[in-house]
Amino acid sequence: MTKAGWLLSGIKRLYPRVRRELAISQQWYNNWCREHTPRRATPITWHLVQAFAGLCIHLRWHRLAALFLISFVFFLRTGESLILRPDDLLLSQSDGCTVVRLASSKTSPGAQQSLAHFDNILVETLRSLLARSPPDKPLWRWSLTHFRNCFTSICNFFDLEALELVPYSLRRGGATFFYTQTNSLDSVMIRGRWKDQATARIYLDDARATLVRLGIPSSSRPLISLFRNVFLSFALRSAREQG
């Protein structure tokens, strides 16, 4: 559906003389958009993100653990996450504020953006995870495909194939979790950088409804609990050491 819209838009832009001849095609496309419900990524929960990060910490994949946390908390698109460097983060111990600098994004190409979140434990956890990372090198130094493969492998390790989680689930899950916690659509839109309120509300309401029916397999729960505790122990230890 998206590609059809791109095709119509491209033809109109590159061949404006045929614009009037595309009226029926455009009407068909508009009708299709109204009737067709797109398949959206399953939102991941905060508990699962903690378990994923815990597994990464256990395997000493500290940068990947940091990427999972940052992507979820700041609702980052996958492409935005994979170009982050440690010096794009400001971790303030004095007020517990994490600021993420986005050099470029889908909603604001060519312009810098910044996002902030207040959580002392998150600050100390990220400081510990990134302590040995070169500040001017990307946190993820491999391809997007490799990132997706790593994400899929972690899902398979926890026996979560049925949930059909994908890297974009981090953005959708983070936005849904924040919306549930704050009940503030405006705050979610600012952090998620959505421009249309109606679209954002549909996106979030659909995600919350999906979470209601999201069933974690019983066989997965022991491992999820084990590695979530690994993450929580690491986070608390980091906070105590810095405190």
C-alpha positions, 0 to 999 in steps of 0.5 A: 500500500505504501509503495502504491502511494509512493508510485502515484506521488512520484508520477505526479511529481515527475510527470505533472502533465498526467496528473489529471489522468490519475484521478481514478487511480488516486481515488482507488488508492484513497479508498484502499487506505480507508478500508485496509488496516495495515499490519503493525509491529507487535509492541514489546513490553518493558519486562521483555526489554529488560530481559533482552538487555539482561541476556546481552549483559550476560553475554557482554554485549553491552552496546547492544543492551544500551541500544535496546534500552535507548530505543525503547525509552526514546521511541527511536526508529531502527535507523536512528538507533543504529547511527547513535554514538556515545557522544550523542548521549548526555548522561547527567548524574546531577539531575538524572537526565538522559539527553539523546541527540539525533543528528537526522531523522525521518521527520526532520531530515538535515536538522538536529533534534534532542530528546530527554528522559529523567531516570537516575537508574537509567543514567547510571546503567547507560554509563556502566554499559558504555564505559568502554565504548569509544565516544566517536564510534557508532554503538552498532558497527555492523549492518542493519541486517545483522542487527535484525538477525541478532534481534531475531536470535534473541527472540528465538532464545526466549521462545517468542517466535509466536509474538512476531517481534521485530526491531520496530517493536522497540519504538512501538512498545516504548511509546505504548508503555509511556502512554500507559504510564502518563496518559498524555498523548501530547508528551508521547507525540513530542518524544515520538515526533509524530505530527498528526494527533489523530494518527498517533492516537490510532497508533497507540490505541491499537498498540494498547489493545494488542498488549491486552491479548499479548500472551507470553508462552509459559515456557518462556517465563523462567528465562525471561524472569532469570535474565530480567533479574540479571538486568535489574541487578546490573542496574542497581549495582551501577546506581550504588557504585555511582552513588 
